[in-house]
């Protein structure tokens, strides 16, 4: 356990995305946030039908087209080229947000700067290097039935991103239900972090030392195991 190196042995983004993808429910309607969360669609388990929603007005888009085959009239909210699955629909931006605000999405997955133990989320920040505005994330986190976060467990400086209270501007209050981090899978239950899985190489005490709020246990903690070839 003492040989665990936080910065070298943590999961890379692709493996975090793979783990999050394993929990996608068959028949669900899902919005994947811009950037890192979009990677989850690549690892959707075979045999599960997931309908992806993008806030600029597409429901049922498919994988990215091959380079050179892009139709730049078909993009997602991150301005990346997409394809359309059979039965896909296109609609006005306002109708897209009516779907979000109306509670028609089963899951929204976003990145995070900070998550508080009560489920508060901060995933935007002002400043030259920050995301310039909160955007549609504030609608997604309160419109979707469940909100999952994919994130590194710590900042580039090694500081905890999972905290007792967020210190950055909030995207939403009490909205996060599950966190997939580079070290663990954690649920938010009754304003507490409940540890569900962790990397087998790290002890609970080591994980607690890089988490800014108390980790609660509820039964056995599973091993967070991801295929090596991801």
N, C-alpha and C positions, 0 to 999 in steps of 0.2 A: 504494500500500500504506500509506503513512504517513497517509493521510486516514481510515483505518479507526477508527471510534469504538466501543469495546468495548461500552458500555452502550446505544448507540443502534442499532448495526448487527447485533447478535447476533440469532439466531432467537428469536421468541416461542414460548411453549409449544405452540401449535397446530401450528406448522411442525416443531418437534421431534417431536411426536406423528405427524405425517404421514410424516416420514422413517422413524420406527420401524415404522410400519404397512406400509411397502413390503417389509419383510423377513419379514412373517408367512408361514409356510409353509402351503401347501394341505393340508388334512386334519389340522392341528395342534390340540392341546389347550393352551389358553393361560389363564393367570391374570393379570389386570391389577390392579395395586395400587390402593388407595384414592386418589382425587384425580386429579392430573395424568395418571397412566398410563391411567386409564379413557378418556381422550380418544382413545386409539389406535383403539378400535373404530369410531369415526366415520369413519376414513380407511381402513378395510379395503379393499384392492383388489378390484374386481369380478372374479367368477369364482373366487375363493379361498374354500374352505369352512374356516372356523375355528370351533371349538367352545370357547366361553368358560366358564370355571369360576370360581365365587365361593365363598370358603371357608365362608360360612354355609350352604351346602348346595344349590347349583343348578348343573347342567351343561347347557349349551345355551341360555342366555338370549339374548334379542335386544336390539333398540334400546330406548331409553327411550320410554315411552308419551307421547302428547300430554298437555299440561297439562289437567287435569280428567278424564283417563281413567285415572289411576293406580289400581292395585289394591295397597294398602299391605300386603297379605300377600305380595306379590312384590317383594322388595328384594335389592340386592346387599350386600356386606360394608360398603360405605360408606353404607348406609341410603338409597340412591337407588332410586327405582322402576324396575323392569325389566319387559320382556315375555318370553314364552317362545316359542322357536322350535319348530317341529314336531319331536317326538322328545325334547324336553327332559325332564330328570328332576330330582326333588326328593328330598333324602335328609338323614339326620341329620348334625349338625355333626361328630360323631366319624367318620362314614364319609367325609366330605369331607376331613378331615385324613389319613385312611388312604390316600386317593387321592394326596394331596400327598406324604406320607412314603414311599409305595410307589413313587415315581418314575414316576407315570403322566402327569405334565404335561410337555409338550415345552418350554414357555417360561413364565417368570414375569417380568413387567416391573414394576419399582418405581422410586420416586423415591429421592433420596439427599441426605444432608448432605455426606458424604465418601465417596470411593472411593480405595483404595490401589492401587499399581501391581501388587501381588500378587493383587488381586481381593477384598480385604477390603472390607466394606460397613458404613457407619454411616448408618442412616436413621431413627434415633429418638434422642431426647435427653431427659434429665430436666430438670425446671424448669418454671416457670409457663407458658412459651411453647413447651415441647417436647411431643412426642408422649408421652403418659403411660406407655406400656409398649411393649415390643418386639412383642408380639402374635404373630399368625400369620406375620409376615414371616420369622421365624427358621426356620420349617418350610419355607416356600416357597423360600427361597434355597438350601437344601440338598436339597430334594426334587425340584425341577424340573431337567430335563436341561440347560437353559440359563437364565441369568439376565441380563436386559438392564436397563440403567438409563437413564432419561430425566431430564435435569437441566440446569439452567443450568451453564455452565462455571465460573462464579465465584459467590461469595456476593454479597449486596447491597452489601457493602463493597468488592467487587472482589478478594477474596482467593480463591486457588485452592481448588476442591473436589476436584480430582484430585491426590493427594498420594503421597509416598513411603510414609507410614504414617498411618493414621487416628488422630486424637486424641480422638474422641468414642467413646462406648460402641458396641461392634460389634454388628451384626445377624447377620453371618455371616463366616466366615473363608474366604478364597480361593474365593469363590462367583461373582463377577461374570465374565461372559464378553464382554459388549459394552456400550459406553457411547454413547448418543446425547445429545450436549450441544448447547448453543446455538451452538457454534462448530465442532464436529467430530464425526466418528464414529471411535471408538477401540476396538480389541480389547485384551483382556488375554491375553497369550501368554507362557508361561514366566516369570511374575512381572514382566512389562514391559508398558508401554503401547505399543501399535503403532498408529500413525496410518493410518487407511484413507481418510478423506475430511476435507476442511476447507472452510470458506467460501472461495470464490475471492478475496475481497477482503482476506483476512488472510494474511500470510506465515507460513511455518513458524516463523521466529524470533519473530514477534509472538505466535503461539499458544504457543510454548514459554515465553514470558515470563509467561503467565498460567496455566501448568500447573506444579504443585508437584512433578513428577517428570519424568524424562527421557522424551521422546517418541522412540520408535524407528521407523525406516522399513523397510518390507519391500516393495520394488518401488515402482511409481508410486502417488502419492497422488491420489485422485479429487477432483473438485469436489463439494462438498455444495450441491446446487441443489434448491430447493423452489419449487413454483409460487407466483406472486405472489398469487393469489386465495385462498390458504389462510388 
